[in-house]
Amino acid sequence: MKARINLLLLVLLVVMNACSQPKVIQGRIKAADSGAPLKNAEIVLKGTKIKSHSNSRGVFNIHLTDSNNVLIISAKGYESKEIKLNDSDPFQVMLVPKGQVMYDVNMPVKEEKLLEEDKTMIRASEDIVVPQMNESFAMAPAASFNTEDYSALKENGFKQVSKAPLSTFSTDVDRASYTNVRRFINMGQMPPIDAVRVEEMINYFDYDYAQPTGNEPVVIHTEVAVCPWNNLHKLARIGVQAKRLETKNLPASNIVFLIDVSGSMEDPNKLPLVKSAFKLLTDQLRANDKVAIVVYAGAAGVVLPSTKGDEKTTIKDALNQLEAGGSTAGGEGIELAYKIATQNFITNGNNRVIIATDGDFNVGASSDGELQRLIEEKRKRGVFLSVLGFGMGNYKDNKLELLADKGNGNYAYIDNFSEAKRVFVNEFGGTLFTLAKDVKLQVEFNPATVQSYRLVGYENRLLNDEDFNDDKVDAGEIGSGQTVTALYEIIPVGVKSPFLPASIDPLKYQNERSSGPVNTNELMTVKLRYKEPVDSSSKLISVVANNANPSIETASASFRFAAAVAEFGMLLRNSVYKNQSNYEQVVALASTSLQNDPEGYKHEFVKLVKTAKALSQASDKNVVGSILDLP
């Protein structure tokens, strides 16, 4: 009997000792606006001195007591949050930036199991202060993004003026590539080469071009300077500025929000951010505007019939109801959205479908060819398409760029709440209101001054020379107040360069072009064709750019900044034409051009370049340190 009592007491002691052991909780802290992990967030067990800090991936460990399981989580620049925990499974907390409003970010949520190196246990002590975990963890492997799709781009090469004096392309005001590249770099990864479209990076920024002064809705500006990455070459800039219209003077809008609510959209930087973005847009609508909401997952449906723009509570309540789940019938959703837009068509108004998705179409019309034919058929009815991309991991950039190009609309990637505000508040008119459609540029180079030239970017916007005068050929659109910038790298006559195209044998049956009088004052002639939004015939304007050779230091600030962005894009693509390009030169060039930057986008660019430089160096050394803590 005594032995049994002793055994029972021993069992009780073991049980009591086990119950007194602290529970270890593991979690991750992220930014609600971007989904990026937050480093150095402080996690405190309420009512105790027990605390922890998140590492470079936002991960932390902390122990709980039997009497208290409430955490207070805070980070510099973010609103603090209290979380009551129900179990010890890994969890995720999203912190909202201070001064911002995030809609429907319902966190914490259960998350995937954390990496083994994140599971370092904390010491069990009542007054413990947990040190930060090792900051030399490797970054998330690139394989985690291996389902993202990008169309391959073959970089434009140099062309010989004597054989190809004309360069023709469609304008492009899309900016998705820059924000997508920014997302990769801010998460500690260099972007895939095909994700880098240099013209979209250049066109992300405002260059302060002078407004049109005549009756034309657009004006052309040109400038020439020595090329910063190859001082034997010249760099010519073409800037197109669209007239900026006051919001009160913009035509009435008939808009259909087409929202992907499939299972792939459940992440916090997808559907929750989509809802936040569309609520910002709703706040800009007027009484004469109207909005409908269509969603698609396994099937498509109408959440809100066409509703007046001043019924903002009704529109936002409909957005609040949206939840993610199911497969993705993108083609069916587009069909339904266009049907509703057509039923509510406003003559001489802005009729537009705005699709928000990660592009992961897998039900119905989903191939590139099917989607292209569908969009091309719908745009003929006067309903344009804007495309907003969200999320990461399975992002389908190739499909979304195709939709925007074929739908007479623009394409943006929304990586955080601030970008949503830029698209739908700061640039409301340019995003939604087309001022000129089918805008094409054609440049004729003077063989007396130019040996060879290369268009920087625009690889998927090139047109045949004869397309310039063919009004049946589709081209790009420019919205109210928007700009288009294009750069040409030029090899002047008399310069020996390894980049000159290989010569061809003399032609037997065709003489060379008659040179005529030599005119060394002109470098090139720039021609632009455009159509009014409701017209089917184009109008022509043209300007001449004179031959000049000023240093890049004496060029305008906007020219220098555009050149810096182009050089950065070439470095990210590891361009064969980067020549003397380097990150230090990009930073130096951009840093002298930060005037007129009220929103801080140009200053952000400089920091992004510094981060990319550190990432590149870390990759070369196969070491990742604390690279995101840059001044």
TINU-608496 format. One record per residue (C-alpha): x, y, z; residue number from 1. Coordinates in pm, whole numbers, m for minus. Each point is the difference from the previous one (the first is absolute). Layout:
REM residues N
node x:X; y:Y; z:Z; k:NUM
...
//
This chain:
REM residues 631
node x:0; y:0; z:0; k:1
node x:278; y:240; z:93; k:2
node x:172; y:m70; z:m330; k:3
node x:m322; y:79; z:m188; k:4
node x:m39; y:330; z:188; k:5
node x:359; y:96; z:m81; k:6
node x:m54; y:m86; z:m367; k:7
node x:m318; y:213; z:m10; k:8
node x:181; y:293; z:161; k:9
node x:280; y:m33; z:m256; k:10
node x:m249; y:6; z:m286; k:11
node x:m170; y:308; z:146; k:12
node x:333; y:177; z:34; k:13
node x:87; y:m74; z:m363; k:14
node x:m339; y:127; z:m116; k:15
node x:27; y:317; z:212; k:16
node x:350; y:63; z:m124; k:17
node x:m114; y:m41; z:m361; k:18
node x:m291; y:237; z:56; k:19
node x:232; y:262; z:145; k:20
node x:220; y:3; z:m311; k:21
node x:m60; y:310; z:m216; k:22
node x:m164; y:m42; z:m338; k:23
node x:206; y:126; z:m290; k:24
node x:m191; y:193; z:m263; k:25
node x:140; y:70; z:m346; k:26
node x:m119; y:268; z:m237; k:27
node x:79; y:237; z:m280; k:28
node x:m56; y:377; z:m30; k:29
node x:m72; y:159; z:m340; k:30
node x:m98; y:340; z:m138; k:31
node x:m369; y:12; z:m87; k:32
node x:59; y:231; z:m295; k:33
node x:261; y:m208; z:m181; k:34
node x:10; y:m343; z:161; k:35
node x:375; y:48; z:61; k:36
node x:148; y:m141; z:323; k:37
node x:71; y:251; z:277; k:38
node x:339; y:m21; z:164; k:39
node x:59; y:114; z:362; k:40
node x:m369; y:3; z:92; k:41
node x:m37; y:m25; z:379; k:42
node x:m224; y:m269; z:147; k:43
node x:m86; y:33; z:370; k:44
node x:m202; y:m241; z:214; k:45
node x:m249; y:238; z:159; k:46
node x:46; y:55; z:373; k:47
node x:350; y:m154; z:5; k:48
node x:358; y:86; z:m87; k:49
node x:15; y:m281; z:m254; k:50
node x:68; y:128; z:m349; k:51
node x:145; y:m98; z:m334; k:52
node x:94; y:159; z:m332; k:53
node x:m61; y:m110; z:m357; k:54
node x:289; y:m95; z:m226; k:55
node x:61; y:102; z:m363; k:56
node x:m285; y:m222; z:m116; k:57
node x:m237; y:140; z:260; k:58
node x:17; y:m323; z:206; k:59
node x:9; y:m15; z:380; k:60
node x:m35; y:m247; z:290; k:61
node x:m142; y:82; z:343; k:62
node x:m134; y:m201; z:295; k:63
node x:m339; y:38; z:165; k:64
node x:m111; y:m40; z:359; k:65
node x:m310; y:m185; z:114; k:66
node x:m154; y:324; z:121; k:67
node x:74; y:225; z:m296; k:68
node x:m6; y:m55; z:m375; k:69
node x:m42; y:355; z:m135; k:70
node x:279; y:143; z:m215; k:71
node x:69; y:369; z:m67; k:72
node x:172; y:38; z:m338; k:73
node x:160; y:322; z:m120; k:74
node x:244; y:118; z:m267; k:75
node x:140; y:338; z:m96; k:76
node x:m233; y:178; z:m243; k:77
node x:m291; y:m240; z:60; k:78
node x:m307; y:m5; z:222; k:79
node x:35; y:m227; z:305; k:80
node x:m230; y:m297; z:34; k:81
node x:m117; y:m228; z:284; k:82
node x:m55; y:m365; z:m85; k:83
node x:m174; y:m255; z:224; k:84
node x:130; y:m348; z:m81; k:85
node x:m210; y:m316; z:15; k:86
node x:269; y:m261; z:m65; k:87
node x:371; y:m38; z:m64; k:88
node x:m6; y:m63; z:m375; k:89
node x:204; y:234; z:m224; k:90
node x:m194; y:315; z:m84; k:91
node x:34; y:322; z:m196; k:92
node x:m70; y:362; z:99; k:93
node x:m38; y:288; z:m246; k:94
node x:93; y:351; z:121; k:95
node x:m153; y:305; z:m170; k:96
node x:222; y:303; z:m79; k:97
node x:m66; y:300; z:222; k:98
node x:m233; y:255; z:m151; k:99
node x:m150; y:m245; z:m248; k:100
node x:m330; y:m184; z:m5; k:101
node x:m4; y:m363; z:m105; k:102
node x:m331; y:m166; z:m70; k:103
node x:m85; y:m359; z:86; k:104
node x:347; y:m122; z:93; k:105
node x:m130; y:m274; z:228; k:106
node x:311; y:m127; z:178; k:107
node x:148; y:m193; z:169; k:108
node x:m43; y:m312; z:m210; k:109
node x:157; y:m345; z:7; k:110
node x:309; y:m22; z:m218; k:111
node x:220; y:m271; z:m143; k:112
node x:254; y:m169; z:228; k:113
node x:301; y:220; z:57; k:114
node x:345; y:m90; z:m127; k:115
node x:209; y:m216; z:235; k:116
node x:255; y:273; z:58; k:117
node x:m283; y:226; z:125; k:118
node x:m87; y:m240; z:283; k:119
node x:271; y:94; z:245; k:120
node x:m155; y:m44; z:347; k:121
node x:5; y:283; z:250; k:122
node x:129; y:m37; z:353; k:123
node x:m258; y:m73; z:269; k:124
node x:44; y:280; z:251; k:125
node x:m256; y:234; z:151; k:126
node x:207; y:309; z:m72; k:127
node x:140; y:m117; z:m330; k:128
node x:63; y:246; z:m283; k:129
node x:38; y:m207; z:m314; k:130
node x:284; y:114; z:m226; k:131
node x:m58; y:48; z:m371; k:132
node x:52; y:m316; z:m198; k:133
node x:297; y:m37; z:m230; k:134
node x:m27; y:263; z:m275; k:135
node x:219; y:m193; z:m243; k:136
node x:m280; y:m237; z:m104; k:137
node x:m8; y:m64; z:m373; k:138
node x:m272; y:175; z:m194; k:139
node x:m303; y:m192; z:m119; k:140
node x:107; y:m212; z:m298; k:141
node x:m90; y:118; z:m346; k:142
node x:m193; y:m326; z:m45; k:143
node x:m279; y:148; z:212; k:144
node x:m82; y:223; z:m299; k:145
node x:40; y:m269; z:m265; k:146
node x:m362; y:5; z:m114; k:147
node x:10; y:367; z:m98; k:148
node x:m15; y:46; z:m378; k:149
node x:173; y:269; z:m208; k:150
node x:23; y:29; z:m376; k:151
node x:355; y:m25; z:m132; k:152
node x:144; y:323; z:m140; k:153
node x:281; y:23; z:m252; k:154
node x:174; y:331; z:61; k:155
node x:1; y:253; z:m284; k:156
node x:334; y:20; z:m179; k:157
node x:164; y:274; z:m204; k:158
node x:m129; y:63; z:m352; k:159
node x:191; y:156; z:m286; k:160
node x:m159; y:323; z:m122; k:161
node x:103; y:m64; z:m360; k:162
node x:m211; y:m320; z:1; k:163
node x:m272; y:87; z:254; k:164
node x:m46; y:378; z:30; k:165
node x:m344; y:m33; z:167; k:166
node x:m87; y:m125; z:347; k:167
node x:m371; y:m53; z:74; k:168
node x:m170; y:m107; z:322; k:169
node x:m317; y:29; z:203; k:170
node x:m1; y:220; z:309; k:171
node x:m17; y:m164; z:341; k:172
node x:m111; y:158; z:328; k:173
node x:m6; y:m331; z:189; k:174
node x:201; y:3; z:322; k:175
node x:m50; y:m351; z:134; k:176
node x:359; y:m109; z:m52; k:177
node x:145; y:264; z:234; k:178
node x:m226; y:m82; z:296; k:179
node x:50; y:m372; z:m57; k:180
node x:377; y:45; z:m9; k:181
node x:m27; y:209; z:317; k:182
node x:m192; y:m283; z:167; k:183
node x:274; y:m253; z:m78; k:184
node x:284; y:223; z:118; k:185
node x:m178; y:106; z:321; k:186
node x:m53; y:m369; z:80; k:187
node x:370; y:m71; z:m40; k:188
node x:9; y:m145; z:m352; k:189
node x:126; y:119; z:m333; k:190
node x:m288; y:m8; z:m250; k:191
node x:m13; y:m246; z:m290; k:192
node x:152; y:158; z:m312; k:193
node x:m325; y:m28; z:m196; k:194
node x:m188; y:187; z:276; k:195
node x:210; y:308; z:m81; k:196
node x:m154; y:211; z:m277; k:197
node x:215; y:311; z:m10; k:198
node x:m258; y:230; z:m162; k:199
node x:m253; y:m76; z:278; k:200
node x:263; y:84; z:261; k:201
node x:77; y:331; z:m172; k:202
node x:m368; y:87; z:m40; k:203
node x:m77; y:m59; z:367; k:204
node x:132; y:348; z:80; k:205
node x:m126; y:352; z:m67; k:206
node x:242; y:211; z:m207; k:207
node x:m169; y:341; z:22; k:208
node x:m40; y:51; z:m374; k:209
node x:m173; y:320; z:m105; k:210
node x:m371; y:m34; z:m74; k:211
node x:m140; y:34; z:m356; k:212
node x:m83; y:361; z:m77; k:213
node x:m196; y:m41; z:m324; k:214
node x:m305; y:m198; z:m100; k:215
node x:188; y:m331; z:m13; k:216
node x:m54; y:m228; z:305; k:217
node x:369; y:m100; z:1; k:218
node x:337; y:170; z:m56; k:219
node x:346; y:m140; z:m85; k:220
node x:319; y:102; z:183; k:221
node x:354; y:m105; z:m101; k:222
node x:345; y:27; z:158; k:223
node x:347; y:m135; z:m86; k:224
node x:311; y:m53; z:215; k:225
node x:308; y:m221; z:30; k:226
node x:m97; y:m355; z:101; k:227
node x:98; y:m56; z:366; k:228
node x:91; y:m369; z:m39; k:229
node x:196; y:49; z:m325; k:230
node x:147; y:345; z:m48; k:231
node x:76; y:m64; z:m368; k:232
node x:m374; y:m31; z:m62; k:233
node x:m288; y:246; z:30; k:234
node x:m330; y:m44; z:180; k:235
node x:m313; y:154; z:m150; k:236
node x:m320; y:35; z:200; k:237
node x:m352; y:32; z:m138; k:238
node x:m263; y:113; z:248; k:239
node x:m373; y:8; z:m76; k:240
node x:m223; y:195; z:238; k:241
node x:m380; y:m33; z:m1; k:242
node x:m216; y:293; z:103; k:243
node x:m107; y:m15; z:364; k:244
node x:m376; y:44; z:48; k:245
node x:m162; y:99; z:328; k:246
node x:m200; y:m282; z:155; k:247
node x:m320; y:206; z:m14; k:248
node x:47; y:31; z:m378; k:249
node x:49; y:m372; z:m63; k:250
node x:m285; y:m185; z:m175; k:251
node x:m238; y:m222; z:198; k:252
node x:124; y:m351; z:72; k:253
node x:m168; y:m336; z:m41; k:254
node x:231; y:m239; z:185; k:255
node x:m20; y:m371; z:74; k:256
node x:226; y:m133; z:275; k:257
node x:95; y:m353; z:m107; k:258
node x:152; y:m171; z:303; k:259
node x:169; y:m339; z:19; k:260
node x:m122; y:m173; z:320; k:261
node x:151; y:m341; z:m74; k:262
node x:197; y:m194; z:258; k:263
node x:331; y:138; z:m127; k:264
node x:m113; y:350; z:111; k:265
node x:m37; y:m72; z:372; k:266
node x:341; y:139; z:105; k:267
node x:m3; y:335; z:184; k:268
node x:180; y:180; z:m284; k:269
node x:m259; y:m121; z:m249; k:270
node x:m376; y:17; z:66; k:271
node x:21; y:212; z:320; k:272
node x:223; y:247; z:m187; k:273
node x:m232; y:m12; z:m304; k:274
node x:m292; y:102; z:220; k:275
node x:203; y:283; z:151; k:276
node x:99; y:124; z:m347; k:277
node x:m356; y:1; z:m134; k:278
node x:m126; y:181; z:309; k:279
node x:254; y:273; z:m74; k:280
node x:m134; y:21; z:m353; k:281
node x:m359; y:8; z:129; k:282
node x:87; y:308; z:206; k:283
node x:95; y:183; z:m324; k:284
node x:m327; y:m71; z:m185; k:285
node x:m259; y:267; z:m71; k:286
node x:m381; y:m9; z:m13; k:287
node x:3; y:m25; z:m381; k:288
node x:229; y:m306; z:10; k:289
node x:m125; y:m355; z:48; k:290
node x:159; y:m325; z:112; k:291
node x:m86; y:m369; z:m18; k:292
node x:190; y:m285; z:168; k:293
node x:53; y:m337; z:m166; k:294
node x:198; y:m282; z:162; k:295
node x:129; y:m328; z:m133; k:296
node x:134; y:m319; z:155; k:297
node x:m138; y:m337; z:m111; k:298
node x:m268; y:207; z:m175; k:299
node x:m75; y:367; z:m54; k:300
node x:m273; y:202; z:167; k:301
node x:m129; y:350; z:66; k:302
node x:52; y:127; z:355; k:303
node x:m124; y:354; z:m65; k:304
node x:m208; y:121; z:m298; k:305
node x:92; y:334; z:m153; k:306
node x:m22; y:254; z:285; k:307
node x:43; y:379; z:13; k:308
node x:344; y:115; z:108; k:309
node x:m129; y:203; z:294; k:310
node x:m148; y:m314; z:165; k:311
node x:337; y:m72; z:154; k:312
node x:m124; y:m195; z:303; k:313
node x:m189; y:m241; z:m225; k:314
node x:306; y:m56; z:m219; k:315
node x:233; y:m53; z:297; k:316
node x:m245; y:m237; z:172; k:317
node x:1; y:m214; z:m314; k:318
node x:380; y:m5; z:1; k:319
node x:2; y:m100; z:367; k:320
node x:m195; y:m316; z:m81; k:321
node x:268; y:m142; z:m228; k:322
node x:188; y:m312; z:106; k:323
node x:249; y:m215; z:m190; k:324
node x:m54; y:m363; z:m98; k:325
node x:m26; y:m230; z:m301; k:326
node x:157; y:m30; z:m345; k:327
node x:39; y:286; z:m248; k:328
node x:m246; y:48; z:m286; k:329
node x:166; y:317; z:m130; k:330
node x:m139; y:m11; z:m353; k:331
node x:m357; y:m38; z:126; k:332
node x:49; y:294; z:237; k:333
node x:129; y:223; z:m278; k:334
node x:m298; y:m90; z:m221; k:335
node x:m246; y:90; z:276; k:336
node x:181; y:325; z:88; k:337
node x:m7; y:118; z:m361; k:338
node x:m368; y:m93; z:m27; k:339
node x:m89; y:220; z:297; k:340
node x:224; y:284; z:m123; k:341
node x:m172; y:m14; z:m339; k:342
node x:m349; y:0; z:158; k:343
node x:87; y:318; z:191; k:344
node x:201; y:165; z:m278; k:345
node x:41; y:379; z:25; k:346
node x:31; y:172; z:m338; k:347
node x:312; y:224; z:m6; k:348
node x:74; y:m126; z:351; k:349
node x:271; y:m213; z:155; k:350
node x:m114; y:m361; z:m31; k:351
node x:249; y:m232; z:165; k:352
node x:47; y:m339; z:161; k:353
node x:265; y:m10; z:275; k:354
node x:122; y:m351; z:72; k:355
node x:186; y:m82; z:323; k:356
node x:171; y:m338; z:8; k:357
node x:325; y:m193; z:34; k:358
node x:m61; y:m122; z:m356; k:359
node x:m35; y:m367; z:93; k:360
node x:m280; y:m91; z:m243; k:361
node x:m63; y:m375; z:m10; k:362
node x:m367; y:m43; z:m96; k:363
node x:m160; y:94; z:m333; k:364
node x:179; y:231; z:m243; k:365
node x:350; y:7; z:148; k:366
node x:256; y:m41; z:m278; k:367
node x:176; y:311; z:m130; k:368
node x:m162; y:m38; z:m341; k:369
node x:m353; y:m39; z:137; k:370
node x:35; y:297; z:233; k:371
node x:149; y:219; z:m274; k:372
node x:m285; y:m71; z:m241; k:373
node x:m258; y:56; z:273; k:374
node x:144; y:341; z:101; k:375
node x:55; y:117; z:m358; k:376
node x:m364; y:m74; z:m84; k:377
node x:m130; y:187; z:307; k:378
node x:209; y:316; z:m43; k:379
node x:m169; y:69; z:m334; k:380
node x:m315; y:85; z:196; k:381
node x:166; y:297; z:168; k:382
node x:57; y:m164; z:339; k:383
node x:364; y:23; z:112; k:384
node x:180; y:m229; z:244; k:385
node x:235; y:89; z:286; k:386
node x:192; y:m279; z:171; k:387
node x:120; y:m6; z:361; k:388
node x:236; y:m277; z:105; k:389
node x:32; y:m117; z:361; k:390
node x:197; y:m250; z:204; k:391
node x:301; y:m223; z:m41; k:392
node x:96; y:m363; z:m37; k:393
node x:m235; y:m88; z:m285; k:394
node x:m21; y:343; z:m162; k:395
node x:m70; y:m18; z:m376; k:396
node x:153; y:319; z:m138; k:397
node x:m6; y:m128; z:m358; k:398
node x:m379; y:m39; z:m7; k:399
node x:m71; y:332; z:170; k:400
node x:227; y:200; z:m230; k:401
node x:m171; y:m164; z:m297; k:402
node x:m348; y:91; z:128; k:403
node x:92; y:366; z:47; k:404
node x:178; y:30; z:m335; k:405
node x:m292; y:m147; z:m194; k:406
node x:m274; y:170; z:202; k:407
node x:94; y:365; z:m70; k:408
node x:91; y:51; z:365; k:409
node x:285; y:25; z:246; k:410
node x:171; y:m253; z:227; k:411
node x:119; y:58; z:356; k:412
node x:135; y:m230; z:269; k:413
node x:m121; y:89; z:350; k:414
node x:258; y:m114; z:254; k:415
node x:m124; y:203; z:299; k:416
node x:m264; y:243; z:122; k:417
node x:210; y:303; z:m96; k:418
node x:13; y:m117; z:m360; k:419
node x:m378; y:m46; z:0; k:420
node x:m32; y:359; z:120; k:421
node x:231; y:121; z:m276; k:422
node x:m198; y:m180; z:m273; k:423
node x:m351; y:89; z:118; k:424
node x:43; y:332; z:181; k:425
node x:314; y:185; z:m111; k:426
node x:m36; y:m102; z:m366; k:427
node x:m374; y:m55; z:m20; k:428
node x:m46; y:171; z:m339; k:429
node x:291; y:m174; z:m171; k:430
node x:m101; y:m341; z:127; k:431
node x:m363; y:16; z:m111; k:432
node x:m40; y:260; z:m277; k:433
node x:153; y:m55; z:m344; k:434
node x:93; y:329; z:m169; k:435
node x:161; y:m143; z:m315; k:436
node x:m16; y:m356; z:m133; k:437
node x:204; y:m200; z:m251; k:438
node x:299; y:225; z:64; k:439
node x:302; y:m92; z:m216; k:440
node x:346; y:150; z:m27; k:441
node x:228; y:m12; z:m303; k:442
node x:354; y:137; z:4; k:443
node x:201; y:70; z:m315; k:444
node x:375; y:29; z:60; k:445
node x:225; y:226; z:m203; k:446
node x:276; y:m211; z:m166; k:447
node x:223; y:308; z:m9; k:448
node x:24; y:0; z:380; k:449
node x:m106; y:m350; z:115; k:450
node x:174; y:m328; z:m87; k:451
node x:m210; y:m230; z:214; k:452
node x:m265; y:13; z:270; k:453
node x:m166; y:m219; z:262; k:454
node x:m342; y:46; z:159; k:455
node x:32; y:m62; z:374; k:456
node x:m288; y:m229; z:96; k:457
node x:m337; y:m25; z:m177; k:458
node x:95; y:m346; z:m132; k:459
node x:m361; y:m119; z:1; k:460
node x:m132; y:328; z:m143; k:461
node x:187; y:9; z:m329; k:462
node x:m198; y:62; z:m318; k:463
node x:76; y:m37; z:m369; k:464
node x:86; y:329; z:m164; k:465
node x:m310; y:m20; z:m221; k:466
node x:m220; y:m43; z:310; k:467
node x:54; y:364; z:89; k:468
node x:m235; y:122; z:m273; k:469
node x:m245; y:m290; z:29; k:470
node x:m288; y:110; z:223; k:471
node x:m120; y:m361; z:31; k:472
node x:310; y:m91; z:204; k:473
node x:m57; y:17; z:375; k:474
node x:245; y:191; z:221; k:475
node x:29; y:146; z:349; k:476
node x:m217; y:241; z:195; k:477
node x:85; y:309; z:205; k:478
node x:m222; y:121; z:284; k:479
node x:m61; y:347; z:137; k:480
node x:328; y:150; z:123; k:481
node x:209; y:m307; z:m79; k:482
node x:345; y:0; z:m158; k:483
node x:190; y:m239; z:m227; k:484
node x:380; y:3; z:m7; k:485
node x:223; y:m184; z:m248; k:486
node x:379; y:m5; z:m19; k:487
node x:221; y:m73; z:m301; k:488
node x:369; y:m83; z:36; k:489
node x:173; y:144; z:m308; k:490
node x:340; y:m70; z:m159; k:491
node x:97; y:323; z:m178; k:492
node x:157; y:4; z:m345; k:493
node x:379; y:m52; z:20; k:494
node x:m3; y:m187; z:334; k:495
node x:152; y:m349; z:6; k:496
node x:m203; y:m226; z:225; k:497
node x:m5; y:m376; z:64; k:498
node x:m379; y:28; z:7; k:499
node x:m31; y:100; z:m364; k:500
node x:m200; y:m259; z:m197; k:501
node x:195; y:m227; z:m233; k:502
node x:17; y:135; z:m353; k:503
node x:m160; y:m174; z:m295; k:504
node x:131; y:m51; z:m352; k:505
node x:m71; y:279; z:m251; k:506
node x:m332; y:m43; z:m178; k:507
node x:14; y:m92; z:m367; k:508
node x:m343; y:114; z:m115; k:509
node x:m69; y:293; z:229; k:510
node x:201; y:315; z:38; k:511
node x:50; y:164; z:333; k:512
node x:m246; y:276; z:89; k:513
node x:85; y:333; z:m148; k:514
node x:158; y:197; z:278; k:515
node x:m109; y:341; z:m128; k:516
node x:118; y:313; z:180; k:517
node x:178; y:m76; z:328; k:518
node x:m180; y:148; z:299; k:519
node x:205; y:m36; z:314; k:520
node x:m225; y:224; z:211; k:521
node x:m272; y:m262; z:40; k:522
node x:31; y:m327; z:189; k:523
node x:m346; y:m144; z:m57; k:524
node x:m364; y:78; z:m77; k:525
node x:m265; y:m129; z:241; k:526
node x:m353; y:m61; z:m129; k:527
node x:m301; y:m94; z:211; k:528
node x:m342; y:m128; z:m108; k:529
node x:m301; y:m14; z:231; k:530
node x:m378; y:m28; z:m8; k:531
node x:m254; y:180; z:212; k:532
node x:m174; y:m253; z:230; k:533
node x:m311; y:m19; z:m220; k:534
node x:165; y:44; z:m341; k:535
node x:116; y:m263; z:m249; k:536
node x:243; y:216; z:m199; k:537
node x:336; y:120; z:131; k:538
node x:164; y:341; z:21; k:539
node x:371; y:73; z:m50; k:540
node x:243; y:226; z:183; k:541
node x:379; y:15; z:m38; k:542
node x:311; y:174; z:137; k:543
node x:369; y:10; z:m90; k:544
node x:276; y:m75; z:251; k:545
node x:317; y:189; z:m79; k:546
node x:347; y:m150; z:18; k:547
node x:168; y:86; z:331; k:548
node x:268; y:m135; z:231; k:549
node x:m51; y:139; z:354; k:550
node x:134; y:m195; z:295; k:551
node x:m240; y:m203; z:209; k:552
node x:80; y:229; z:295; k:553
node x:m139; y:303; z:m184; k:554
node x:m313; y:m181; z:m122; k:555
node x:m333; y:65; z:171; k:556
node x:m72; y:m170; z:331; k:557
node x:m282; y:m200; z:m155; k:558
node x:232; y:m123; z:m277; k:559
node x:262; y:m109; z:255; k:560
node x:m255; y:m186; z:208; k:561
node x:m147; y:m184; z:m300; k:562
node x:353; y:m101; z:m102; k:563
node x:68; y:m127; z:352; k:564
node x:m314; y:m216; z:m3; k:565
node x:90; y:m140; z:m342; k:566
node x:351; y:m83; z:118; k:567
node x:m142; y:m174; z:307; k:568
node x:m228; y:m207; z:m222; k:569
node x:296; y:m107; z:m216; k:570
node x:191; y:m108; z:309; k:571
node x:m296; y:m207; z:122; k:572
node x:m25; y:m162; z:m344; k:573
node x:378; y:m42; z:m22; k:574
node x:m28; y:167; z:m339; k:575
node x:269; y:m62; z:m261; k:576
node x:m14; y:377; z:m58; k:577
node x:56; y:109; z:361; k:578
node x:367; y:76; z:m79; k:579
node x:126; y:224; z:285; k:580
node x:m323; y:m19; z:202; k:581
node x:26; y:m54; z:374; k:582
node x:m219; y:51; z:306; k:583
node x:216; y:283; z:135; k:584
node x:m46; y:199; z:m319; k:585
node x:m376; y:m57; z:6; k:586
node x:m20; y:129; z:359; k:587
node x:219; y:301; z:m79; k:588
node x:m199; y:89; z:m312; k:589
node x:m339; y:m40; z:168; k:590
node x:111; y:185; z:315; k:591
node x:59; y:316; z:m202; k:592
node x:m354; y:m16; z:m141; k:593
node x:m231; y:m23; z:302; k:594
node x:m177; y:332; z:m48; k:595
node x:m379; y:12; z:m7; k:596
node x:m53; y:m324; z:190; k:597
node x:m294; y:74; z:232; k:598
node x:m98; y:m366; z:43; k:599
node x:358; y:m121; z:47; k:600
node x:3; y:m246; z:m292; k:601
node x:337; y:118; z:m131; k:602
node x:160; y:m18; z:343; k:603
node x:m144; y:m348; z:38; k:604
node x:162; y:m94; z:m332; k:605
node x:346; y:96; z:130; k:606
node x:m46; y:m224; z:303; k:607
node x:m125; y:m280; z:m224; k:608
node x:317; y:22; z:m210; k:609
node x:213; y:m19; z:316; k:610
node x:m191; y:m308; z:111; k:611
node x:44; y:m164; z:m339; k:612
node x:371; y:73; z:12; k:613
node x:27; y:m167; z:340; k:614
node x:m203; y:m297; z:m121; k:615
node x:223; y:m34; z:m305; k:616
node x:314; y:9; z:214; k:617
node x:m149; y:m248; z:247; k:618
node x:m92; y:m232; z:m284; k:619
node x:353; y:20; z:m141; k:620
node x:142; y:m94; z:340; k:621
node x:m276; y:m252; z:75; k:622
node x:m60; y:184; z:326; k:623
node x:m310; y:191; z:104; k:624
node x:49; y:239; z:290; k:625
node x:m215; y:278; z:131; k:626
node x:m39; y:145; z:m348; k:627
node x:m334; y:169; z:49; k:628
node x:124; y:239; z:269; k:629
node x:131; y:259; z:m244; k:630
node x:10; y:373; z:63; k:631
//
